[in-house]
Amino acid sequence: MTGLALGALLREARRRLSEAGIPDAALDARLLVEHFSGTTRTDAIANPEREIGPGIVDAVGAALARRAAGEPVHRILGFRDFYGLRLSLSADTLEPRPDTETLVDAVLPFVRKTAAGKGSCAILDLGTGTGAIALALLSAVPQATATGVDIADGALATAARNAVDLKLTNRFSALRSDWFEKVSGRYDAIVSNPPYIPGIEIGALQKDVRDFDPRRALDGGVDGLDAYRIVAAEAGRHLEKDGIVAVETGSTQKQDVTRLFAAAGLDLAEARRDLAENDRVLVFRRK
């Protein structure tokens, strides 16, 4: 392909994604063009005739083809912003999404209070993926430390790389473990965004989730509650006396998850809804 003016490239990108039926086609087109061309919105407004070379135009075209085929835009970019942090993605990690920021919001006051009182706060992040939850908390509370647990080596490598990029590696450690299998010690806060979708429902998910997020990070078993059973049963052995356990849940799982934790001696201390007003986060303490 030949070179194009920046404005023309943006228009062509919007056209291709719109014709492919991509929601938010204009936004995704802009993100892809800006990323691969190294330009900004200001450049597009102030200098729409700026020449973009053929190599970059070809790279944008390849990215547009991937998006038109259904690949999520942030998978193509290779990163996603979460709680003000830029996090690299990999095939072994979920994309961290705004709903999960609700979990950080719920836990952050406790982490700050604990760090102020004790001089430290130890966090265990189960199913850490990109490290999003743990790294967001560490970024906000300099006295906190975190262990990110995952079964997937690729996820642990991604989380460790994000910790390095965010200059948090001295307070973050990655541990390969099947849930609590290799976890030792006690923590002030145990947090998790576990797989919670019933296996039978995964085929009906949107394509960008079903085909690109790792299945093991989605599939919560027959009823979607397998991970909560494990966390509820074992968290108490690794929880400090005044500690908390906070989990993200599916929008219809509040009562079921609360019952599982209550049976394990943990009472519901707080429930939060996400931006769409769906039940999303539950925080538990010892009875």
Number of C-alpha atoms within 10 A of each C-alpha: 10 10 14 18 16 24 18 16 23 21 13 16 23 22 15 19 22 16 10 16 12 17 10 11 20 17 13 20 27 19 18 23 25 18 14 16 16 11 16 14 12 9 15 19 11 10 13 16 15 15 14 19 15 13 13 18 21 15 15 22 20 13 21 25 16 15 24 19 14 18 18 20 21 17 20 16 15 14 17 18 15 18 21 9 15 14 25 22 25 20 14 22 26 23 26 21 13 13 16 21 20 18 26 22 15 18 22 17 13 16 26 19 14 20 19 14 10 9 12 18 24 23 27 26 26 28 28 29 32 31 32 29 28 27 31 19 22 24 18 13 19 15 18 24 23 26 22 29 28 26 18 19 15 17 26 25 17 23 31 22 19 22 25 13 14 16 12 19 18 10 17 22 18 22 21 18 17 14 20 18 10 10 16 9 9 18 24 23 27 28 26 25 24 26 23 22 22 17 16 13 13 17 11 9 11 10 15 15 19 15 15 17 19 16 18 15 19 20 22 21 16 13 14 21 22 17 20 24 13 13 22 21 16 15 22 22 12 18 22 17 12 11 22 26 28 24 24 27 25 19 13 11 16 16 8 12 19 20 15 19 23 17 11 18 15 22 19 19 14 12 18 17 15 16 12 8 9 14 18 23 28 21 23 22 21 19 10
